[in-house]
């Protein structure tokens, strides 16, 4: 598996990560460099930069003011859904899920992804962009960042067919146990709208997930965009210790590929809307 020349999706992803890293180093209200300055620094075209900036503006992380420039947006208000002592079981999604690979390459982790995966910015990761389909219709765009040292023989076939976590366990000896996941509302950019077959600026759900193995080591960072017109989340609350872990295969969970997750562990919700696997 060798690093390929970055394509359009990967270029937007790298620009997005750079600006996110910049935003995280600043305070709300601080200005970020101009489009011309960023294009020169990142060696990308103006349309590529604007596509990434538009995504971050739509996500509420940047504010664009006409004639003044771009600024870090005010901090978001976090609403606690349930107490950390209460379990919220996530229902499975219906339909037949499949994947179409958009990009598959090996690249340096970079500062932001490296921090999430506890890696040096120069350490290699596998970057994957894939379109998720339900009964043949586009449903989501996934951007996966996986530690390259854990999956040296990961193949395109594994990313397009079957359950990725099952492949990680059986083919690569990676046993995932916990996933902490955040969900936010957003809208799709023009490029995303074309892939999802929806109008530009259509509502969507943004999932961000960090998956760890049985030793607590981060192995995968993912952010996914799900169509708002076709995808919804229904929560079932269990307010007591009597709930039992289902023995049947759970199927597809919001933002998590179909198939069993860490040997059919229950997926539960903690505070701040994060979703994680019960140990």
C-alpha positions in Angstrom: 0.0 0.0 0.0 1.7 3.2 -1.1 0.9 6.9 -0.8 -0.8 8.1 -4.0 -0.9 11.7 -5.3 -3.6 13.5 -3.3 -6.9 13.8 -5.1 -9.6 16.4 -4.7 -11.2 14.9 -1.6 -7.9 14.5 0.2 -6.8 18.1 -0.7 -10.0 19.4 0.9 -9.5 17.1 3.9 -5.9 18.4 4.4 -7.0 22.0 4.1 -9.8 21.4 6.5 -7.5 19.8 9.0 -5.0 22.7 8.7 -7.7 25.4 9.3 -9.2 23.3 12.2 -5.8 23.2 13.8 -5.5 26.9 13.4 -9.0 27.5 14.9 -8.1 25.3 17.9 -5.0 27.5 18.6 -7.0 30.8 18.5 -9.8 32.3 20.6 -13.4 33.1 19.6 -13.4 36.3 17.6 -9.8 36.0 16.4 -9.2 36.5 12.7 -7.7 33.8 10.5 -5.4 34.6 7.5 -6.9 35.7 4.2 -7.9 33.3 1.5 -5.0 34.5 -0.7 -2.5 33.9 2.2 -3.9 30.4 3.0 -3.9 29.4 -0.7 -0.2 30.4 -1.0 0.7 28.7 2.3 -1.1 25.4 1.5 -0.4 25.5 -2.3 -4.1 24.9 -3.2 -6.5 26.7 -5.5 -9.1 29.2 -4.3 -12.1 26.9 -5.0 -10.4 24.1 -3.0 -9.8 26.4 -0.1 -13.3 27.9 -0.2 -14.9 24.4 -0.2 -13.1 23.7 3.1 -13.9 27.1 4.5 -17.6 26.8 3.5 -17.8 23.5 5.4 -16.4 25.0 8.5 -18.6 28.1 8.3 -21.6 25.7 7.9 -20.5 23.7 10.9 -20.4 26.9 13.0 -16.6 26.9 13.5 -15.8 30.0 11.4 -17.7 33.2 10.7 -17.3 35.0 7.4 -17.9 38.8 7.6 -18.2 40.6 4.2 -15.4 43.1 3.7 -13.6 42.1 7.0 -12.5 38.5 6.5 -12.9 35.2 8.5 -13.0 34.8 12.2 -13.2 32.0 14.8 -16.8 31.5 15.7 -18.2 31.9 19.3 -18.0 28.7 21.4 -20.9 26.3 21.0 -23.3 25.6 23.8 -23.2 21.9 24.8 -26.5 20.4 25.9 -26.3 17.3 28.1 -28.7 14.7 26.8 -28.7 12.2 29.8 -26.8 11.7 33.0 -23.6 9.8 32.8 -25.2 7.2 35.1 -28.0 6.5 32.7 -27.8 4.3 29.6 -29.2 5.2 26.2 -29.2 2.3 23.8 -28.9 3.3 20.2 -31.2 1.5 17.7 -30.0 -0.1 14.6 -30.6 1.5 11.2 -32.6 -0.4 8.5 -31.6 -1.2 4.9 -28.7 -2.9 3.1 -25.5 -0.9 3.6 -22.6 -0.9 1.2 -19.6 1.3 0.4 -17.9 3.0 -2.6 -14.3 3.9 -2.2 -13.5 7.5 -3.1 -9.8 7.7 -1.9 -7.4 5.3 -0.3 -3.9 6.3 0.5 -1.1 6.5 3.1 -0.1 10.0 4.4 1.5 11.7 7.4 -0.9 12.1 10.3 -0.4 15.8 10.6 -0.8 17.8 13.9 -4.5 17.5 14.5 -5.1 13.9 13.6 -1.8 13.0 15.2 -3.0 14.4 18.5 -6.2 12.5 18.4 -4.4 9.2 17.6 -1.5 10.0 19.9 1.0 9.9 17.1 3.8 12.1 15.8 2.6 14.4 13.0 5.1 12.6 10.8 3.8 9.1 11.6 1.9 7.4 8.8 -1.9 6.9 8.8 -4.2 5.3 6.3 -6.6 7.9 4.9 -9.9 6.6 3.4 -12.8 8.5 1.9 -15.8 6.4 1.1 -19.4 6.9 0.1 -21.9 4.9 2.2 -25.0 3.7 0.4 -28.3 2.2 1.7 -30.2 0.0 -0.8 -28.0 1.6 -3.5 -28.8 5.2 -2.5 -26.1 7.5 -1.2 -26.5 8.1 2.6 -23.2 9.4 4.0 -19.6 10.4 3.3 -17.0 8.9 5.7 -13.4 10.1 6.2 -11.4 7.5 8.1 -7.9 8.0 9.6 -6.4 4.7 10.8 -2.9 4.1 12.3 -0.9 2.6 9.4 1.3 0.5 11.6 -1.8 -1.5 12.7 -3.1 -2.2 9.2 -0.1 -2.6 6.8 -2.0 -5.0 4.5 -5.4 -3.3 4.6 -7.0 -3.7 1.2 -9.6 -1.8 -0.8 -11.8 -4.8 -0.8 -12.0 -4.7 3.0 -13.1 -1.1 2.8 -15.9 -1.8 0.3 -17.3 -5.1 1.5 -18.2 -6.6 4.9 -17.8 -5.1 8.3 -14.6 -3.0 8.7 -14.3 -3.7 12.5 -14.6 -7.5 11.8 -11.8 -7.2 9.2 -9.7 -5.3 11.7 -10.1 -8.0 14.2 -9.8 -11.1 12.0 -7.3 -9.9 9.4 -5.2 -7.4 11.4 -5.5 -8.5 15.1 -7.0 -5.1 16.1 -9.8 -5.5 18.7 -11.8 -2.3 19.1 -13.6 -1.8 22.3 -14.7 1.8 22.8 -15.8 4.6 20.5 -16.5 8.2 21.8 -18.6 10.0 19.2 -20.1 13.5 18.9 -23.0 14.5 16.7 -23.8 18.0 15.4 -26.2 19.4 12.8 -24.7 21.0 9.7 -25.3 21.5 6.0 -23.6 20.0 2.9 -21.2 21.8 0.6 -21.5 21.8 -3.2 -19.0 18.9 -3.5 -20.7 16.9 -0.8 -24.1 17.6 -2.3 -23.0 16.1 -5.6 -21.9 12.9 -3.9 -25.0 12.6 -1.8 -27.4 13.6 -4.6 -29.0 16.4 -2.6 -29.2 20.2 -3.1 -26.3 22.3 -1.9 -26.7 23.5 1.8 -29.1 20.6 2.5 -29.3 19.7 6.3 -27.0 16.9 7.5 -25.6 15.3 10.6 -21.9 15.5 11.3 -20.5 12.5 13.3 -17.0 12.7 14.8 -15.7 9.4 16.3 -12.5 8.3 18.0 -12.2 4.5 18.4 -9.9 2.7 20.8 -8.8 -0.9 21.2 -9.0 -3.1 24.3 -5.7 -1.5 25.7 -7.2 2.0 25.4 -5.0 2.9 22.4 -6.6 5.1 19.8 -6.7 3.2 16.4 -9.1 5.2 14.3 -10.4 8.8 13.9 -13.5 9.3 11.7 -15.7 12.1 10.7 -18.8 11.4 8.7 -21.6 13.4 7.1 -25.0 11.8 7.0 -28.0 13.1 4.9 -30.4 15.0 7.1 -33.4 14.2 4.8 -32.9 10.4 5.0 -31.3 9.8 8.4 -32.6 10.2 11.9 -31.7 9.1 15.4 -34.2 7.5 17.7 -33.2 7.1 21.3 -34.5 4.5 23.8 -33.7 5.3 27.4 -33.2 2.6 30.0 -33.2 4.0 33.5 -32.2 1.1 35.6 -29.5 -1.7 36.0 -31.8 -4.4 34.8 -31.2 -3.9 31.1 -29.6 -7.0 29.4 -27.1 -6.9 26.6 -28.7 -8.2 23.3 -27.3 -11.5 22.1 -28.3 -11.0 18.5 -26.2 -9.1 16.0 -27.0 -5.4 16.4 -26.6 -4.2 12.8 -25.8 -0.7 11.8 -25.6 2.1 14.4 -25.5 5.9 13.6 -22.1 6.8 12.3 -20.8 3.3 12.9 -20.5 0.8 10.0 -22.8 -2.3 10.0 -21.7 -5.4 11.8 -20.8 -6.3 15.4 -18.7 -3.8 17.3 -16.2 -5.1 19.8 -17.8 -8.6 19.9 -21.4 -7.3 20.0 -20.8 -4.9 22.9 -23.7 -2.6 23.7 -23.4 0.9 22.3 -24.3 3.5 25.0 -24.5 7.3 25.3 -22.5 9.3 27.8 -22.7 13.0 28.6 -22.5 15.8 26.0 -24.1 13.5 23.4 -21.0 11.3 22.9 -21.6 7.7 21.9 -19.3 5.1 23.3 -19.2 1.3 23.6 -19.9 -0.2 27.0 -16.9 -2.2 28.3 
